[in-house]
Amino acid sequence: MVKKVVTFGEVMLRLSTPGFQRFTQAVSLDVTYAGAEANVAVALRNFGIQAAHVTAFPSNDLGIAATQTLARFGLDTSFIRLSDHRMGVYFLENGAVQRAPKIIYDRFDSAFAHVGKGDFDWQTILKDAAWFHYTGITPAISQGAADACLEAVTVATKNGVKVSGDINYRRNLWQYGKSARDIMPGLIEKTHLVIAGESDLDNCAGITGNSWEDASAKAFQRFANIERIVRTNRESVSASHNRISASSISRKGTVHSKSYDITHIVDRVGTGDAFAAGLLYGDITGRNEKDALEFATASCVWKHTVPGDHNLASAEEIDTLVKGENVGKLLR
């Protein structure tokens, strides 16, 4: 049986300044379409895994263009919902050296914000799926999006589909009267693989500890379905220079990846999504926890070299980076 991954979340129109220009000096903007969960699906397709992305678009040319973008990467787009509402937008100014990158969101009242429980046939969508993936962004957008996400994870767990959640907390998105602590625990209790740092566990579930390991141990006690909690460790020397490693904790113990020194970042957006895709790929291909973590970390690192949101790397290229082979060499 072909294993597939289903992802669920908003895809936005990305408008970015060319090169490293500031918003105040740009006279044109580069156009693409992307969103956190779709970024995971695209990376998985490049790794050779079947993937479907579920979302909602406006029934106009922007919705058509966004759908065509996802299809061009090989994603199953047959479950996308169309409506008369608008396309969400985000603007990106890439950082350089000591100047940090900047993102401005314009996603209020988007087509995706209007989805709700009963809008998607999750029983059909999740048929033959190995994993369902969501992020903490989706339930932050609207009550309807949160309800739809909870419906999806409920169907997934009832049908033996593993659930992964990158529960990244985005304070500015929670604007519809509910807090993350109101919504996220119901999702986390049905999640098997949780991607979260200490602040995410606190903001989303009120779990604190003396360390990430201590907070994770409390999360294991509270949520019986969690099998692993994983995080990336990022040291930002500058906008162009970061150091990256990752850690994974299970009920059996903790493993760590090797560390990478990234000295010339091309585009930081989507690196966490590349990491999530690497974790899912490692599980689907039967790698142990340590090897899956090393693959995911290398996937995250690789994405820093690619313009745009999507990690356009093959599994073979990521494995080569894990092994430390051909790094920086001219391949011909």
Short mmCIF file of the C-alpha atoms (twelve columns), coordinates in Angstrom:
data_MODEL
# 
_entry.id   MODEL 
# 
loop_
_atom_site.group_PDB 
_atom_site.id 
_atom_site.type_symbol 
_atom_site.label_atom_id 
_atom_site.label_alt_id 
_atom_site.label_comp_id 
_atom_site.label_asym_id 
_atom_site.label_seq_id 
_atom_site.Cartn_x 
_atom_site.Cartn_y 
_atom_site.Cartn_z 
_atom_site.pdbx_PDB_model_num 
ATOM 1   C CA . MET A 1   0.000   0.000  0.000   1 
ATOM 2   C CA . VAL A 2   1.281   3.468  -0.884  1 
ATOM 3   C CA . LYS A 3   1.583   5.519  2.278   1 
ATOM 4   C CA . LYS A 4   0.531   9.152  2.104   1 
ATOM 5   C CA . VAL A 5   0.518   12.194 4.335   1 
ATOM 6   C CA . VAL A 6   -2.410  14.606 4.612   1 
ATOM 7   C CA . THR A 7   -1.748  18.205 5.661   1 
ATOM 8   C CA . PHE A 8   -4.298  20.860 6.605   1 
ATOM 9   C CA . GLY A 9   -3.826  24.616 6.747   1 
ATOM 10  C CA . GLU A 10  -4.006  27.976 5.027   1 
ATOM 11  C CA . VAL A 11  -1.995  28.721 1.898   1 
ATOM 12  C CA . MET A 12  -1.304  32.403 1.327   1 
ATOM 13  C CA . LEU A 13  -0.082  34.624 -1.443  1 
ATOM 14  C CA . ARG A 14  3.543   35.429 -0.557  1 
ATOM 15  C CA . LEU A 15  4.839   38.802 -1.733  1 
ATOM 16  C CA . SER A 16  8.541   39.245 -1.020  1 
ATOM 17  C CA . THR A 17  10.996  42.014 -1.771  1 
ATOM 18  C CA . PRO A 18  13.591  41.066 -4.413  1 
ATOM 19  C CA . GLY A 19  16.939  39.981 -2.978  1 
ATOM 20  C CA . PHE A 20  17.503  41.720 0.333   1 
ATOM 21  C CA . GLN A 21  15.658  44.954 -0.365  1 
ATOM 22  C CA . ARG A 22  13.621  46.647 2.351   1 
ATOM 23  C CA . PHE A 23  9.888   47.228 2.021   1 
ATOM 24  C CA . THR A 24  10.550  50.957 1.817   1 
ATOM 25  C CA . GLN A 25  12.817  50.666 -1.226  1 
ATOM 26  C CA . ALA A 26  11.190  47.869 -3.265  1 
ATOM 27  C CA . VAL A 27  9.329   48.843 -6.436  1 
ATOM 28  C CA . SER A 28  8.288   45.261 -7.231  1 
ATOM 29  C CA . LEU A 29  7.468   42.117 -5.255  1 
ATOM 30  C CA . ASP A 30  8.110   38.465 -6.065  1 
ATOM 31  C CA . VAL A 31  5.008   36.244 -6.061  1 
ATOM 32  C CA . THR A 32  4.504   32.703 -4.855  1 
ATOM 33  C CA . TYR A 33  1.956   30.724 -2.815  1 
ATOM 34  C CA . ALA A 34  2.798   28.908 0.406   1 
ATOM 35  C CA . GLY A 35  1.750   28.001 3.913   1 
ATOM 36  C CA . ALA A 36  3.346   26.069 6.769   1 
ATOM 37  C CA . GLU A 37  1.452   22.802 6.360   1 
ATOM 38  C CA . ALA A 38  1.621   22.871 2.552   1 
ATOM 39  C CA . ASN A 39  5.383   23.399 2.870   1 
ATOM 40  C CA . VAL A 40  5.542   20.081 4.731   1 
ATOM 41  C CA . ALA A 41  3.579   18.359 1.981   1 
ATOM 42  C CA . VAL A 42  5.793   19.791 -0.780  1 
ATOM 43  C CA . ALA A 43  8.960   18.663 0.988   1 
ATOM 44  C CA . LEU A 44  7.539   15.167 1.398   1 
ATOM 45  C CA . ARG A 45  6.670   14.962 -2.306  1 
ATOM 46  C CA . ASN A 46  10.255  15.854 -3.117  1 
ATOM 47  C CA . PHE A 47  11.292  13.012 -0.800  1 
ATOM 48  C CA . GLY A 48  9.063   10.658 -2.819  1 
ATOM 49  C CA . ILE A 49  6.111   10.445 -0.395  1 
ATOM 50  C CA . GLN A 50  2.522   10.874 -1.614  1 
ATOM 51  C CA . ALA A 51  0.857   13.916 -0.054  1 
ATOM 52  C CA . ALA A 52  -2.498  15.700 -0.151  1 
ATOM 53  C CA . HIS A 53  -3.080  19.227 1.084   1 
ATOM 54  C CA . VAL A 54  -6.493  20.314 2.369   1 
ATOM 55  C CA . THR A 55  -7.322  24.015 2.424   1 
ATOM 56  C CA . ALA A 56  -9.733  26.671 1.136   1 
ATOM 57  C CA . PHE A 57  -9.176  29.219 -1.633  1 
ATOM 58  C CA . PRO A 58  -11.195 31.999 -3.222  1 
ATOM 59  C CA . SER A 59  -12.978 30.957 -6.398  1 
ATOM 60  C CA . ASN A 60  -11.032 33.420 -8.549  1 
ATOM 61  C CA . ASP A 61  -7.764  33.531 -10.455 1 
ATOM 62  C CA . LEU A 62  -5.697  33.722 -7.272  1 
ATOM 63  C CA . GLY A 63  -7.298  30.527 -6.029  1 
ATOM 64  C CA . ILE A 64  -6.619  28.891 -9.377  1 
ATOM 65  C CA . ALA A 65  -2.985  30.018 -9.321  1 
ATOM 66  C CA . ALA A 66  -2.493  28.740 -5.774  1 
ATOM 67  C CA . THR A 67  -4.041  25.373 -6.643  1 
ATOM 68  C CA . GLN A 68  -1.868  25.083 -9.737  1 
ATOM 69  C CA . THR A 69  1.216   25.858 -7.640  1 
ATOM 70  C CA . LEU A 70  0.464   22.987 -5.253  1 
ATOM 71  C CA . ALA A 71  -0.362  20.648 -8.133  1 
ATOM 72  C CA . ARG A 72  2.881   21.550 -9.874  1 
ATOM 73  C CA . PHE A 73  4.740   20.161 -6.876  1 
ATOM 74  C CA . GLY A 74  2.767   16.926 -7.176  1 
ATOM 75  C CA . LEU A 75  0.306   17.387 -4.327  1 
ATOM 76  C CA . ASP A 76  -3.213  15.970 -4.410  1 
ATOM 77  C CA . THR A 77  -5.403  19.101 -4.568  1 
ATOM 78  C CA . SER A 78  -8.748  17.353 -5.023  1 
ATOM 79  C CA . PHE A 79  -9.977  18.200 -1.508  1 
ATOM 80  C CA . ILE A 80  -9.500  21.971 -1.732  1 
ATOM 81  C CA . ARG A 81  -12.643 23.968 -0.933  1 
ATOM 82  C CA . LEU A 82  -13.542 27.106 -2.928  1 
ATOM 83  C CA . SER A 83  -15.535 30.070 -1.657  1 
ATOM 84  C CA . ASP A 84  -16.304 33.734 -2.350  1 
ATOM 85  C CA . HIS A 85  -13.907 34.981 0.340   1 
ATOM 86  C CA . ARG A 86  -10.459 36.487 -0.137  1 
ATOM 87  C CA . MET A 87  -6.945  35.055 -0.370  1 
ATOM 88  C CA . GLY A 88  -4.734  35.527 2.669   1 
ATOM 89  C CA . VAL A 89  -1.501  37.415 1.996   1 
ATOM 90  C CA . TYR A 90  1.847   37.794 3.686   1 
ATOM 91  C CA . PHE A 91  4.691   40.149 2.868   1 
ATOM 92  C CA . LEU A 92  8.333   39.183 3.453   1 
ATOM 93  C CA . GLU A 93  11.439  41.321 3.764   1 
ATOM 94  C CA . ASN A 94  14.514  39.097 3.950   1 
ATOM 95  C CA . GLY A 95  17.045  39.992 6.601   1 
ATOM 96  C CA . ALA A 96  20.787  40.186 6.195   1 
ATOM 97  C CA . VAL A 97  23.701  40.244 8.633   1 
ATOM 98  C CA . GLN A 98  22.450  42.168 11.717  1 
ATOM 99  C CA . ARG A 99  19.107  43.199 10.128  1 
ATOM 100 C CA . ALA A 100 16.376  40.707 11.024  1 
ATOM 101 C CA . PRO A 101 13.845  39.440 8.461   1 
ATOM 102 C CA . LYS A 102 10.348  40.897 8.716   1 
ATOM 103 C CA . ILE A 103 6.889   39.490 7.906   1 
ATOM 104 C CA . ILE A 104 3.614   41.420 7.646   1 
ATOM 105 C CA . TYR A 105 0.387   39.361 7.589   1 
ATOM 106 C CA . ASP A 106 -2.833  40.343 5.831   1 
ATOM 107 C CA . ARG A 107 -5.010  37.267 6.307   1 
ATOM 108 C CA . PHE A 108 -8.100  38.493 8.173   1 
ATOM 109 C CA . ASP A 109 -11.418 37.135 6.837   1 
ATOM 110 C CA . SER A 110 -9.697  34.868 4.319   1 
ATOM 111 C CA . ALA A 111 -11.354 31.908 2.620   1 
ATOM 112 C CA . PHE A 112 -9.603  29.548 5.029   1 
ATOM 113 C CA . ALA A 113 -10.838 31.493 8.060   1 
ATOM 114 C CA . HIS A 114 -14.381 30.572 7.007   1 
ATOM 115 C CA . VAL A 115 -13.945 26.776 7.007   1 
ATOM 116 C CA . GLY A 116 -15.668 24.798 9.741   1 
ATOM 117 C CA . LYS A 117 -16.704 21.424 11.044  1 
ATOM 118 C CA . GLY A 118 -18.438 19.338 8.397   1 
ATOM 119 C CA . ASP A 119 -16.837 21.147 5.444   1 
ATOM 120 C CA . PHE A 120 -14.443 18.294 4.655   1 
ATOM 121 C CA . ASP A 121 -15.068 14.564 4.301   1 
ATOM 122 C CA . TRP A 122 -12.198 13.486 6.543   1 
ATOM 123 C CA . GLN A 123 -13.179 9.828  6.372   1 
ATOM 124 C CA . THR A 124 -12.483 9.874  2.621   1 
ATOM 125 C CA . ILE A 125 -9.554  12.282 2.777   1 
ATOM 126 C CA . LEU A 126 -7.671  10.224 5.379   1 
ATOM 127 C CA . LYS A 127 -8.230  6.865  3.711   1 
ATOM 128 C CA . ASP A 128 -4.869  5.059  3.372   1 
ATOM 129 C CA . ALA A 129 -3.039  7.932  5.115   1 
ATOM 130 C CA . ALA A 130 -0.058  7.182  7.339   1 
ATOM 131 C CA . TRP A 131 0.029   10.632 8.954   1 
ATOM 132 C CA . PHE A 132 -2.125  13.725 9.360   1 
ATOM 133 C CA . HIS A 133 -0.177  16.937 10.009  1 
ATOM 134 C CA . TYR A 134 -1.345  20.270 11.413  1 
ATOM 135 C CA . THR A 135 0.308   23.265 13.057  1 
ATOM 136 C CA . GLY A 136 -0.678  25.649 15.828  1 
ATOM 137 C CA . ILE A 137 -1.300  28.282 13.167  1 
ATOM 138 C CA . THR A 138 -4.469  26.627 11.850  1 
ATOM 139 C CA . PRO A 139 -6.576  26.638 15.055  1 
ATOM 140 C CA . ALA A 140 -5.419  30.209 15.751  1 
ATOM 141 C CA . ILE A 141 -7.054  31.593 12.604  1 
ATOM 142 C CA . SER A 142 -10.718 31.132 13.525  1 
ATOM 143 C CA . GLN A 143 -13.068 29.020 15.623  1 
ATOM 144 C CA . GLY A 144 -14.209 27.286 12.441  1 
ATOM 145 C CA . ALA A 145 -10.654 26.380 11.463  1 
ATOM 146 C CA . ALA A 146 -10.038 25.064 14.984  1 
ATOM 147 C CA . ASP A 147 -13.237 22.980 14.828  1 
ATOM 148 C CA . ALA A 148 -12.271 21.544 11.430  1 
ATOM 149 C CA . CYS A 149 -8.789  20.681 12.690  1 
ATOM 150 C CA . LEU A 150 -10.181 18.937 15.776  1 
ATOM 151 C CA . GLU A 151 -12.607 17.018 13.583  1 
ATOM 152 C CA . ALA A 152 -9.700  15.873 11.398  1 
ATOM 153 C CA . VAL A 153 -7.503  14.654 14.262  1 
ATOM 154 C CA . THR A 154 -10.482 12.885 15.827  1 
ATOM 155 C CA . VAL A 155 -11.210 10.969 12.617  1 
ATOM 156 C CA . ALA A 156 -7.504  10.260 12.167  1 
ATOM 157 C CA . THR A 157 -7.035  8.725  15.603  1 
ATOM 158 C CA . LYS A 158 -10.234 6.650  15.277  1 
ATOM 159 C CA . ASN A 159 -8.912  5.235  11.999  1 
ATOM 160 C CA . GLY A 160 -5.377  4.490  13.163  1 
ATOM 161 C CA . VAL A 161 -3.768  7.418  11.334  1 
ATOM 162 C CA . LYS A 162 -0.855  8.940  13.248  1 
ATOM 163 C CA . VAL A 163 -1.110  12.679 13.995  1 
ATOM 164 C CA . SER A 164 1.763   15.145 14.060  1 
ATOM 165 C CA . GLY A 165 1.416   18.681 15.326  1 
ATOM 166 C CA . ASP A 166 3.908   21.520 15.152  1 
ATOM 167 C CA . ILE A 167 2.175   23.485 17.900  1 
ATOM 168 C CA . ASN A 168 4.079   26.706 17.248  1 
ATOM 169 C CA . TYR A 169 2.450   29.536 19.168  1 
ATOM 170 C CA . ARG A 170 1.680   32.732 17.219  1 
ATOM 171 C CA . ARG A 171 0.338   35.255 19.706  1 
ATOM 172 C CA . ASN A 172 -0.879  37.779 17.128  1 
ATOM 173 C CA . LEU A 173 -3.127  35.248 15.384  1 
ATOM 174 C CA . TRP A 174 -5.332  34.395 18.366  1 
ATOM 175 C CA . GLN A 175 -7.893  37.156 17.834  1 
ATOM 176 C CA . TYR A 176 -11.336 35.478 17.799  1 
ATOM 177 C CA . GLY A 177 -11.990 35.324 21.529  1 
ATOM 178 C CA . LYS A 178 -10.296 32.055 22.415  1 
ATOM 179 C CA . SER A 179 -6.744  31.540 23.660  1 
ATOM 180 C CA . ALA A 180 -4.337  28.804 22.664  1 
ATOM 181 C CA . ARG A 181 -4.821  27.200 26.077  1 
ATOM 182 C CA . ASP A 182 -8.551  26.974 25.366  1 
ATOM 183 C CA . ILE A 183 -8.100  25.128 22.072  1 
ATOM 184 C CA . MET A 184 -4.728  23.419 21.795  1 
ATOM 185 C CA . PRO A 185 -4.990  20.823 24.613  1 
ATOM 186 C CA . GLY A 186 -7.874  19.136 22.790  1 
ATOM 187 C CA . LEU A 187 -5.655  18.745 19.740  1 
ATOM 188 C CA . ILE A 188 -2.508  17.776 21.609  1 
ATOM 189 C CA . GLU A 189 -4.255  14.926 23.432  1 
ATOM 190 C CA . LYS A 190 -4.843  13.274 20.039  1 
ATOM 191 C CA . THR A 191 -1.324  13.967 18.719  1 
ATOM 192 C CA . HIS A 192 1.432   11.350 18.573  1 
ATOM 193 C CA . LEU A 193 4.369   13.491 17.422  1 
ATOM 194 C CA . VAL A 194 4.562   16.968 18.949  1 
ATOM 195 C CA . ILE A 195 7.019   19.590 17.730  1 
ATOM 196 C CA . ALA A 196 7.350   22.117 20.537  1 
ATOM 197 C CA . GLY A 197 9.799   24.136 22.569  1 
ATOM 198 C CA . GLU A 198 9.365   25.141 26.202  1 
ATOM 199 C CA . SER A 199 7.431   28.314 25.372  1 
ATOM 200 C CA . ASP A 200 5.067   26.406 23.055  1 
ATOM 201 C CA . LEU A 201 4.205   23.903 25.786  1 
ATOM 202 C CA . ASP A 202 3.566   26.774 28.190  1 
ATOM 203 C CA . ASN A 203 1.527   28.959 25.818  1 
ATOM 204 C CA . CYS A 204 -0.505  26.090 24.338  1 
ATOM 205 C CA . ALA A 205 -1.032  23.846 27.353  1 
ATOM 206 C CA . GLY A 206 0.115   25.731 30.452  1 
ATOM 207 C CA . ILE A 207 2.935   23.224 30.979  1 
ATOM 208 C CA . THR A 208 6.117   24.600 32.526  1 
ATOM 209 C CA . GLY A 209 9.260   23.070 33.935  1 
ATOM 210 C CA . ASN A 210 12.833  23.717 34.946  1 
ATOM 211 C CA . SER A 211 13.944  22.670 31.460  1 
ATOM 212 C CA . TRP A 212 12.538  21.491 28.135  1 
ATOM 213 C CA . GLU A 213 13.067  17.907 29.266  1 
ATOM 214 C CA . ASP A 214 11.196  18.567 32.503  1 
ATOM 215 C CA . ALA A 215 8.279   20.246 30.695  1 
ATOM 216 C CA . SER A 216 8.193   17.396 28.158  1 
ATOM 217 C CA . ALA A 217 8.007   14.818 30.954  1 
ATOM 218 C CA . LYS A 218 4.940   16.633 32.314  1 
ATOM 219 C CA . ALA A 219 3.407   16.653 28.818  1 
ATOM 220 C CA . PHE A 220 3.881   12.868 28.594  1 
ATOM 221 C CA . GLN A 221 2.073   12.493 31.923  1 
ATOM 222 C CA . ARG A 222 -0.837  14.687 30.851  1 
ATOM 223 C CA . PHE A 223 -1.289  13.481 27.262  1 
ATOM 224 C CA . ALA A 224 -1.237  9.697  26.914  1 
ATOM 225 C CA . ASN A 225 -1.066  9.609  23.095  1 
ATOM 226 C CA . ILE A 226 2.183   11.564 22.765  1 
ATOM 227 C CA . GLU A 227 5.014   9.291  21.658  1 
ATOM 228 C CA . ARG A 228 7.692   11.899 20.929  1 
ATOM 229 C CA . ILE A 229 8.297   15.582 21.547  1 
ATOM 230 C CA . VAL A 230 10.830  17.175 19.239  1 
ATOM 231 C CA . ARG A 231 12.344  20.618 18.895  1 
ATOM 232 C CA . THR A 232 14.986  22.459 16.928  1 
ATOM 233 C CA . ASN A 233 17.686  24.361 18.771  1 
ATOM 234 C CA . ARG A 234 18.567  27.615 17.000  1 
ATOM 235 C CA . GLU A 235 21.312  30.051 17.915  1 
ATOM 236 C CA . SER A 236 20.973  33.267 15.901  1 
ATOM 237 C CA . VAL A 237 24.391  34.850 15.544  1 
ATOM 238 C CA . SER A 238 22.896  37.185 12.938  1 
ATOM 239 C CA . ALA A 239 20.159  37.107 10.298  1 
ATOM 240 C CA . SER A 240 22.687  35.503 7.950   1 
ATOM 241 C CA . HIS A 241 24.407  33.197 10.441  1 
ATOM 242 C CA . ASN A 242 22.604  30.598 12.587  1 
ATOM 243 C CA . ARG A 243 23.613  27.395 14.338  1 
ATOM 244 C CA . ILE A 244 21.065  24.560 14.196  1 
ATOM 245 C CA . SER A 245 20.647  21.263 16.005  1 
ATOM 246 C CA . ALA A 246 17.636  19.291 17.240  1 
ATOM 247 C CA . SER A 247 16.492  17.136 20.146  1 
ATOM 248 C CA . SER A 248 13.915  14.364 20.426  1 
ATOM 249 C CA . ILE A 249 12.512  13.006 23.663  1 
ATOM 250 C CA . SER A 250 10.378  9.896  24.088  1 
ATOM 251 C CA . ARG A 251 9.248   7.949  27.119  1 
ATOM 252 C CA . LYS A 252 12.497  5.979  26.767  1 
ATOM 253 C CA . GLY A 253 14.922  8.904  26.762  1 
ATOM 254 C CA . THR A 254 16.392  11.764 24.737  1 
ATOM 255 C CA . VAL A 255 18.494  11.852 21.577  1 
ATOM 256 C CA . HIS A 256 20.246  14.811 19.966  1 
ATOM 257 C CA . SER A 257 21.327  15.576 16.416  1 
ATOM 258 C CA . LYS A 258 24.664  16.949 15.359  1 
ATOM 259 C CA . SER A 259 24.967  20.722 15.050  1 
ATOM 260 C CA . TYR A 260 25.300  22.722 11.828  1 
ATOM 261 C CA . ASP A 261 26.874  26.138 11.396  1 
ATOM 262 C CA . ILE A 262 24.915  28.004 8.680   1 
ATOM 263 C CA . THR A 263 26.904  31.065 7.733   1 
ATOM 264 C CA . HIS A 264 25.094  32.404 4.654   1 
ATOM 265 C CA . ILE A 265 21.319  32.025 4.995   1 
ATOM 266 C CA . VAL A 266 19.386  32.464 1.741   1 
ATOM 267 C CA . ASP A 267 15.817  32.179 3.126   1 
ATOM 268 C CA . ARG A 268 14.842  31.169 6.662   1 
ATOM 269 C CA . VAL A 269 11.080  30.878 6.008   1 
ATOM 270 C CA . GLY A 270 9.852   27.272 5.895   1 
ATOM 271 C CA . THR A 271 12.840  25.750 7.679   1 
ATOM 272 C CA . GLY A 272 10.699  24.416 10.533  1 
ATOM 273 C CA . ASP A 273 8.338   22.883 7.981   1 
ATOM 274 C CA . ALA A 274 11.273  21.170 6.280   1 
ATOM 275 C CA . PHE A 275 12.211  19.778 9.701   1 
ATOM 276 C CA . ALA A 276 8.694   18.423 10.264  1 
ATOM 277 C CA . ALA A 277 8.695   16.806 6.824   1 
ATOM 278 C CA . GLY A 278 12.004  15.138 7.629   1 
ATOM 279 C CA . LEU A 279 10.586  13.651 10.823  1 
ATOM 280 C CA . LEU A 280 7.581   12.200 8.990   1 
ATOM 281 C CA . TYR A 281 9.780   10.855 6.193   1 
ATOM 282 C CA . GLY A 282 12.022  9.183  8.745   1 
ATOM 283 C CA . ASP A 283 9.053   7.442  10.365  1 
ATOM 284 C CA . ILE A 284 7.437   6.364  7.091   1 
ATOM 285 C CA . THR A 285 10.710  4.880  5.830   1 
ATOM 286 C CA . GLY A 286 11.294  2.973  9.061   1 
ATOM 287 C CA . ARG A 287 14.267  4.899  10.442  1 
ATOM 288 C CA . ASN A 288 14.957  4.805  14.155  1 
ATOM 289 C CA . GLU A 289 14.458  7.906  16.296  1 
ATOM 290 C CA . LYS A 290 18.088  9.043  16.071  1 
ATOM 291 C CA . ASP A 291 18.372  8.573  12.300  1 
ATOM 292 C CA . ALA A 292 15.006  10.256 11.698  1 
ATOM 293 C CA . LEU A 293 16.136  13.218 13.801  1 
ATOM 294 C CA . GLU A 294 19.397  13.537 11.862  1 
ATOM 295 C CA . PHE A 295 17.505  13.466 8.566   1 
ATOM 296 C CA . ALA A 296 15.015  16.069 9.792   1 
ATOM 297 C CA . THR A 297 17.758  18.373 11.044  1 
ATOM 298 C CA . ALA A 298 19.628  18.138 7.754   1 
ATOM 299 C CA . SER A 299 16.362  18.859 5.923   1 
ATOM 300 C CA . CYS A 300 15.917  21.995 8.044   1 
ATOM 301 C CA . VAL A 301 19.483  23.079 7.340   1 
ATOM 302 C CA . TRP A 302 19.154  22.478 3.595   1 
ATOM 303 C CA . LYS A 303 16.049  24.676 3.404   1 
ATOM 304 C CA . HIS A 304 18.101  27.690 4.543   1 
ATOM 305 C CA . THR A 305 19.832  27.532 1.139   1 
ATOM 306 C CA . VAL A 306 16.651  27.638 -0.985  1 
ATOM 307 C CA . PRO A 307 14.708  30.832 -1.848  1 
ATOM 308 C CA . GLY A 308 10.976  30.625 -1.163  1 
ATOM 309 C CA . ASP A 309 8.988   28.628 1.383   1 
ATOM 310 C CA . HIS A 310 9.508   25.170 -0.092  1 
ATOM 311 C CA . ASN A 311 12.355  22.743 0.520   1 
ATOM 312 C CA . LEU A 312 13.280  21.613 -2.996  1 
ATOM 313 C CA . ALA A 313 15.589  18.765 -2.059  1 
ATOM 314 C CA . SER A 314 15.503  15.028 -2.699  1 
ATOM 315 C CA . ALA A 315 15.893  12.478 0.078   1 
ATOM 316 C CA . GLU A 316 19.211  11.490 -1.467  1 
ATOM 317 C CA . GLU A 317 20.489  15.058 -1.196  1 
ATOM 318 C CA . ILE A 318 19.465  15.252 2.455   1 
ATOM 319 C CA . ASP A 319 21.140  11.914 3.214   1 
ATOM 320 C CA . THR A 320 24.296  13.200 1.557   1 
ATOM 321 C CA . LEU A 321 24.280  16.182 3.921   1 
ATOM 322 C CA . VAL A 322 23.731  13.886 6.907   1 
ATOM 323 C CA . LYS A 323 26.830  11.939 5.864   1 
ATOM 324 C CA . GLY A 324 28.795  15.135 5.272   1 
ATOM 325 C CA . GLU A 325 29.504  14.204 1.667   1 
ATOM 326 C CA . ASN A 326 29.847  16.629 -1.282  1 
ATOM 327 C CA . VAL A 327 29.253  19.653 0.958   1 
ATOM 328 C CA . GLY A 328 29.887  22.752 -1.154  1 
ATOM 329 C CA . LYS A 329 31.408  20.763 -4.001  1 
ATOM 330 C CA . LEU A 330 30.653  21.346 -7.667  1 
ATOM 331 C CA . LEU A 331 28.580  18.369 -8.792  1 
ATOM 332 C CA . ARG A 332 28.854  17.473 -12.483 1 
# 
